[in-house]
Amino acid sequence: MAFLILFTLLLVFKQLRQQTHIGLESSGVTVEVRIAGKVVEKITQEGTYTILNEAGQRITTLHFDGKFAWVDGSTCPDKICEKMGKVSEGGSIICVPNRMVIEIKPRKGSVKHDVQTW
């Protein structure tokens, strides 16, 4: 009897764990990079990307691990964009001197609920 209760609890726990991770992993996110208001990059794959300005000069290095995005090696003087750390869906990294905004948005067609009520 104890084995049956333990087995049931493990199944329930596994199901709850899967449901809490559905958001970013199954629907995915897009990292959108804008410079001076113009979208210059839309990233959906994990990796390290070099971000260039309109003149082709390197601004920063963007890292994306599938859930979080962060920058390093920025050419701006104060490096505030680097100090923002890792941001996830709904977050943004802003670099005023380079006129750059990086936003993490849900992919089109994916619906993510904050709260579900009955």
C-alpha positions as CSV (number, residue, x, y, z in Angstrom):
1,M,0.0,0.0,0.0
2,A,2.8,2.4,0.9
3,F,4.5,1.7,-2.5
4,L,1.3,2.6,-4.3
5,I,1.0,5.9,-2.5
6,L,4.7,6.7,-3.1
7,F,4.3,5.8,-6.8
8,T,1.2,8.0,-7.1
9,L,3.0,10.9,-5.4
10,L,6.0,10.6,-7.8
11,L,3.7,10.6,-10.8
12,V,1.9,13.7,-9.6
13,F,5.2,15.5,-8.8
14,K,6.5,14.6,-12.3
15,Q,3.4,16.0,-14.0
16,L,3.5,19.2,-12.0
17,R,7.2,19.7,-12.8
18,Q,6.5,19.3,-16.5
19,Q,3.7,21.8,-16.4
20,T,5.8,24.4,-14.7
21,H,8.6,24.2,-17.4
22,I,6.2,24.3,-20.4
23,G,6.5,28.1,-20.8
24,L,9.9,28.8,-22.3
25,E,11.0,25.4,-23.3
26,S,8.1,24.3,-25.5
27,S,6.9,27.7,-26.9
28,G,10.3,29.3,-27.1
29,V,11.3,33.0,-27.0
30,T,12.8,35.4,-29.5
31,V,15.5,37.9,-28.7
32,E,14.9,41.0,-30.7
33,V,17.8,43.5,-31.1
34,R,17.0,47.1,-32.1
35,I,19.4,49.8,-32.8
36,A,18.1,53.4,-33.2
37,G,14.6,51.9,-33.3
38,K,15.3,49.5,-36.2
39,V,15.2,45.7,-35.7
40,V,18.7,44.5,-36.7
41,E,18.5,40.9,-35.3
42,K,15.9,38.4,-34.3
43,I,17.5,35.4,-32.5
44,T,15.7,32.2,-31.7
45,Q,18.8,29.8,-31.4
46,E,21.1,29.5,-28.5
47,G,24.6,31.0,-29.0
48,T,26.9,34.0,-28.9
49,Y,26.2,36.8,-31.3
50,T,28.2,39.9,-32.2
51,I,26.0,43.0,-32.5
52,L,27.1,45.6,-35.0
53,N,25.8,49.2,-35.4
54,E,24.7,50.8,-38.6
55,A,28.3,51.5,-39.6
56,G,29.3,47.9,-39.1
57,Q,31.2,48.5,-35.9
58,R,30.9,46.1,-33.0
59,I,28.7,47.3,-30.2
60,T,28.6,44.3,-27.9
61,T,28.5,40.5,-27.6
62,L,25.1,39.0,-26.9
63,H,24.7,35.6,-25.3
64,F,21.5,33.6,-25.4
65,D,21.0,30.2,-23.7
66,G,17.4,29.6,-24.7
67,K,15.9,31.2,-21.6
68,F,18.2,34.0,-20.7
69,A,20.1,36.7,-22.6
70,W,23.0,38.9,-21.4
71,V,25.7,41.0,-22.9
72,D,29.4,41.5,-22.3
73,G,32.2,43.4,-24.0
74,S,30.1,46.5,-24.7
75,T,31.8,49.5,-26.2
76,C,29.7,52.0,-24.1
77,P,31.6,53.9,-21.4
78,D,29.5,53.0,-18.3
79,K,28.7,49.3,-19.2
80,I,25.3,49.6,-17.6
81,C,23.9,47.1,-20.1
82,E,26.4,44.5,-18.9
83,K,25.5,45.2,-15.2
84,M,21.8,44.4,-16.0
85,G,22.8,40.7,-15.9
86,K,20.7,37.9,-17.4
87,V,17.2,38.8,-18.4
88,S,14.4,36.4,-19.3
89,E,11.1,36.6,-21.2
90,G,9.5,40.1,-20.8
91,G,12.8,41.6,-19.8
92,S,15.0,44.0,-21.7
93,I,18.6,45.2,-21.9
94,I,19.1,48.9,-22.8
95,C,22.2,50.7,-23.8
96,V,21.6,54.4,-24.3
97,P,25.0,55.4,-25.7
98,N,24.8,52.8,-28.4
99,R,21.0,53.4,-28.9
100,M,20.4,49.6,-28.5
101,V,17.5,47.8,-27.0
102,I,17.4,44.0,-26.6
103,E,14.0,42.5,-25.7
104,I,13.1,38.9,-25.0
105,K,9.6,38.2,-26.4
106,P,7.4,35.1,-26.7
107,R,7.5,33.7,-30.2
108,K,4.5,34.4,-32.4
109,G,1.7,31.9,-31.9
110,S,2.8,30.9,-28.4
111,V,0.5,31.7,-25.6
112,K,1.8,31.8,-22.1
113,H,-0.6,32.3,-19.1
114,D,0.6,34.0,-15.9
115,V,-2.4,32.7,-13.9
116,Q,-5.1,30.2,-14.5
117,T,-8.3,30.3,-12.5
118,W,-11.4,28.1,-12.4
